[in-house]
């Protein structure tokens, strides 16, 4: 599900990019730099706060698999299987 959301995020971001390139100079000439940048900052902050307030995001917890040690492997050598024996 995360991959699907990520792919939609990239699709919308990449599709909206040309629109921003077209509208940015128009907004700059109409209002100057301060107002469009301030509105954009407010929009980004609003989206971030809205995402943080969503129950699915606030309640997200990563579960540790039962057979994985809390510390994880001490080195990559311990994590990689031994080629000769096929064990870690």
C-alpha positions in Angstrom: 0.0 0.0 0.0 2.9 2.4 0.8 4.3 1.8 -2.7 0.9 2.7 -4.3 0.7 5.9 -2.2 4.3 6.8 -3.1 3.7 6.2 -6.8 0.6 8.5 -6.8 2.6 11.1 -4.9 5.3 11.0 -7.6 2.8 11.1 -10.4 1.0 14.2 -9.0 4.4 15.9 -8.2 5.8 15.3 -11.6 2.6 16.2 -13.4 2.2 19.5 -11.4 5.8 20.6 -12.0 5.3 22.0 -15.5 2.2 23.9 -14.2 4.4 25.5 -11.5 7.1 26.4 -14.0 4.4 28.2 -16.1 2.6 29.9 -13.3 5.6 31.0 -11.2 6.7 33.8 -13.5 3.1 35.0 -13.9 2.7 35.2 -10.1 6.1 36.9 -9.7 5.2 39.6 -12.2 1.6 40.1 -10.8 2.4 40.1 -7.1 6.2 40.2 -6.6 8.1 37.5 -4.8 6.9 37.9 -1.2 3.2 37.0 -1.6 3.6 33.8 -3.7 6.4 32.5 -1.5 4.3 33.2 1.7 1.3 31.5 0.2 3.4 28.5 -0.8 4.9 28.3 2.7 1.4 28.4 4.3 0.2 25.7 1.8 3.2 23.4 2.6 2.8 23.9 6.3 -1.0 23.1 6.1 -0.4 19.9 4.2 2.3 18.8 6.7 0.1 19.5 9.7 -2.9 17.8 8.0 -0.8 14.7 7.3 0.5 14.7 10.9 -3.1 14.9 12.3 -4.4 12.0 10.2 -5.1 9.1 12.6 -3.4 6.6 10.3 -0.1 8.6 10.4 -0.3 9.4 14.2 -1.0 5.8 15.1 1.6 4.2 12.8 3.8 1.8 14.7 6.5 -0.4 13.3 6.4 -3.9 14.7 9.7 -5.8 15.3 9.6 -9.4 14.1 9.8 -11.9 16.9 12.9 -13.6 15.6 14.9 -10.4 15.0 17.1 -9.2 17.9 16.4 -5.7 19.1 20.0 -4.6 18.4 20.1 -6.2 15.0 23.3 -7.9 13.7 26.5 -6.5 15.1 28.2 -6.5 11.7 27.5 -7.2 8.1 29.7 -10.3 8.4 27.3 -11.8 10.9 24.2 -10.9 8.9 25.5 -12.4 5.6 25.2 -16.2 5.2 28.3 -18.2 5.1 28.9 -19.4 1.6 30.5 -22.7 2.7 27.9 -23.8 5.2 24.9 -21.7 4.1 24.4 -20.4 7.6 24.7 -17.0 9.1 
